[in-house]
């Protein structure tokens, strides 16, 4: 959608806020508890200053990079975000097609409203699948098997969600998916719907199903389930990032889950340099959280990230303009 009123991510944000129902907007926008980390993610990038050279001969510019050896046109990838059909009727398929048109990495969430077999073929390489590890390992193994068969080229395992952060907006709204939407990737295993509860149905689902006692050794187990490279998403410490690499991770994502898990966790920009230093050349480092301008991307790369992931801005774009 081209419009002189839609010049920046912030413009799309305002337009989406005016369009989305309150419960959906609160789910997309909300963070844990007092939402301090949520705010700090964006504020942290804003506080960083760019000390630039002049007379540096920048007539020829190339924004391309690689992720796990595969080229992308820009160092901006599509983060895995859940429930995209709440924003747009075509949801994840529209996002996959848009990423393909741009020539960048697309990561599909386990919690998509469209089955991976329908979505992943719509995305160009590189295309990855985000995974939560379930208490029932058979479910996890089946998700990995299906992702491989559908064309995923890496598994992005989220490790910062042993339980769901206390998202008060969702509790107040008794957030649950509408009856016509489900977790399509989990539906064949009988895990496609939230329980009907007072408060957040999503929180109840996570308590019931997610493996809460994950350890680094589980990365070794996961690596034994797949031929695909493992990316670990949700680290905010250098020592954890290095241990993830030592247990087989080919990349880590510096992430605090968009401020949605542990409130008062540090902004991702604050911990990125320590992670980069800790892992050295053991694995690649990406970062997400509050990135809203090209200048934020530049700052992330200057701090050592190979690429950034963006989540909420994708949802705003879907809501306002679809693909």
N, C-alpha and C positions, 0 to 999 in steps of 0.2 A: 504494500500500500504506500503510494507516494503522496505526500502532502507537505506543504510548507510548515504546517503546524507540528509535524512529526520529524524533528531534526535530530533528536538524541534519544538515548535509552530512557531518559527521564520523561520525555514527552510520551513515549509509549506507556510508561508506568502510569502517568496521570490518566491517560485514555483508558487503560485497563481497569484502573480503580473506579472509574465512572461506569464501567460496563459490567463488571463481575458481581454476582450475588455476594452478600456479606460473608456467608459461611465459606464460600470458595476463596474469596479474597483473603480472609483471615488465615485460611490454611496455607495459601501460597506465601503470604506476607509474614506470618508470625514466626516468633522465635521462642526459645525456652525462657520461662520465668519472667524476669524483668527486661529481657531482650537487650541486655547490655552488650553481649558479644555480637548480636545482630547489628547493632548500631556501630560498634567499633570496627567491624570488618570494613565498612565503607569509609568511616572516618580515618582509619589508619592509612589507607591509600592517599586520602586527601592531605594528610599531614606530611607525607613524604615530599620532598622538594627535588626538582630536576636541575642538576648542575651540568649545563650543556657546554660543549665545545662549539666554537665558530670556525669558519674557514676549514671545514673538515671534508669538503668534497663529497657531498651527499646527493649528487645529481642522479646517480643510479641507485635505486632502492629495491630490495627484495624482502618481502615479508614472510616468505616461506620458511618452513622448518621441517623437522621430522619427529615422529613419535614412534618409538620402538622400531626405528628404521624405515618407517613409511612416510612419504612426503605429504604435507598438508600446505594449503596455499597461504594460510595465516596462522599465527600462534594462538588462535582462539578456538577452543573446542566446545562442543555441546555437552554439558554435564548431564548426568542421568537425573531426571526429575520425574516424580510420580504423577499419575492421574492427569495426563495432559488433555484428555477429553473433557475435563471440567472447564478448560479454556477454549476449546475449539472442537468441533464435531469430528474432524479428521485427526486430531491429536498427534500421536507419535509418528504416524505416517507422514503428516505434513512436515514435522520437524526433520525426519530422515531425508525427505526430498530437498528441503532447504539446505541442509548440511551438504548434500551431494552437489547442489548447484553452486555453493560457495567453494567446495573442494576441501572441506575440513572434516575432522574427526567427529563421529556421532557415537554417543554412548547411550544405550537403551537401558532404562530402569527395569529391574525385576517387577516393580509395581506399575507396569504400563497397563493402560486400558485396552490395548491391542496386542494380540499374541505376537511373540517374537518372530514366528514363522512368516507373519505378514509384514512385519516392520523391517527387519534387518535386510531383506533383499532390496528394499527401496533405497537403502543407503549405499554410497560408494565406499570403497576401501580408503581409509581404515574405519572399521565399525566394531565396536566393543560392546560387551554385555556386563551390566552391573549386577552383582550378586549379594544377597544376604544369606548367611549360613543358618539353616533351620536346625532345630533340635533333632528332627528326623532327617538323618543324613541321606536317606533315599531320595527325599525331595530335592535336596541340594544337588546330589549327583545327577538327578534327572534334568534339572534346570541346566546344568553344565553341558550334559550330553545334547540337549535340544539346541542350546546356543551354538555349539560347535556345528551341528548339522544345518543350522539356519544361516551360517556364514560369519558368525562372530570371530574376531581375530585376536581377542584378548578377553580375559575375565577380570573385571574390576570388583574386588571384594571390599565391601564397606565394613570397617572394623570399629567404628565409633558409636555403634548402636546396640549395646547389650540389652538395653531397654529403650523405650522412647522418652526423650526429654519431656519435661512438664510444660506443655504448650497450652497456656491458660486460655488462649482464644478458642482453641479447639474444644477444650473441656466445656467452656461456657456455651459454645454452639452445638454441643453434642455431635461433633463432626463425624459423618459417615458418608460413604458413597451413595449416590442415588440408586434406586433399584435397577435402573437400566445400565449401570456400569459395574464392572468387577475387575479383579486382578486376573486378567486373562491368562497370564503365564502360569498362575497357580491353580486356576479353575480345574484342569484335568486331575489334579491331586486332591481335590476337595478343599482347597485353601483359598478360594477365590473371593470370599466375602468376609466382611467384618462381623463380629458379634453385635447384636443389638443391645447396647448398654447405655446407662446414664453416664454422660461424659464422653470421652473420645473413644469411638469404636476402633480407631487405628491403634491407640495405645493398648487397648485390650488384646487386639490381634497380635501385636508385637510381644506382649507378655506371654501369650499362649504358645507362640510358635518359634521365636528367635532363640538361637543358642546364646545364652548369656555368659557362658564361662569360656569364651574363646581365648586361646593362647597362641603364642607364636608357632607352636607345633602344629596347629591346625592349618597353617599355611603350607607346611610340608604335606599334610594329608590332601589338601586341595590340589596342590601341584601334582600329586599322584593320580588325581581323577581326570586330568586333562592334558592334552598336548599343547594347549594355548599358554602364552605368557600370563603371569599373574601381576596385576597392578593393585596395590594396597591403598585404599582411600580412607582418609580420616586421621592422619598422623599430625601431631603438633609438637613433637619433640624430636631432637636430633638422634638421641639414643634409640628411640623406638623405630625411627626410619632406618637406621643402620641395621638393627636386628631384623626388620622386615626384609631388607635386602639380603642379609645373611641366611634367611630362611627361604630364599628363592624369588622374592619379588623383583621384577624387572623394572618397576617404576613405583613411585609413591606419589600420592596426591596430598599435599598439605591442605587440610580442610578441617573445619569445625562444624561441618554439616549445615553451613549457612546460619550459624548461631541458633540452631534448633535442638541441640542436644544438651550440652553442659554450659549453662550461663556463667559468665565471667571467665570462660576460657579466653586465651589471648587472641587478638586479631591475627589472621593468617599472615599478613605482611610482617608482623613482629617476629614470627618464628621461622619464616622461610629461610633467612640466611643461615641459621643454625642447622637446619635440616640439610641444606645444600652442602655445607661444610662437613657434616657428619657422614654423609653417604659417599662423598667424593665421586669416584667414577664407578661405584658399585651398581648404581641404577639411575634412571632418569627421575627428575623431580618436576611435578606440575603443581599448580596452586589454584584454589578457587576462593570465593568469599568476598562479596562486596565490590567486585570489579565492574565498573560502570562506564568507563571512558577508555579510549585508546591510550591515554596517558597512564592509566592504571596498568594496562598491559605492558607498556614500556618499563614501568617501575618494576613489575614482577620479573621481567626478563633481566633487567639490570641487577636484580637481587639473586639471580641464578636459576630461575625457573625456565624450563624449556618451552612450556606453553601454559596457558591459563584455561580454566573451565568456567563457563557461565551457565547459570541455572535460571534464576527468576527472570532475567531479561528475555529469555526464550519464551517463557510462559506469557509475558506481557505482549510480545510480538504475536504469538499464536492467538491470543484473545482479540487483539485489535485488527490483525490483518491475515490470520491463517498462515499458510505456507509462505 
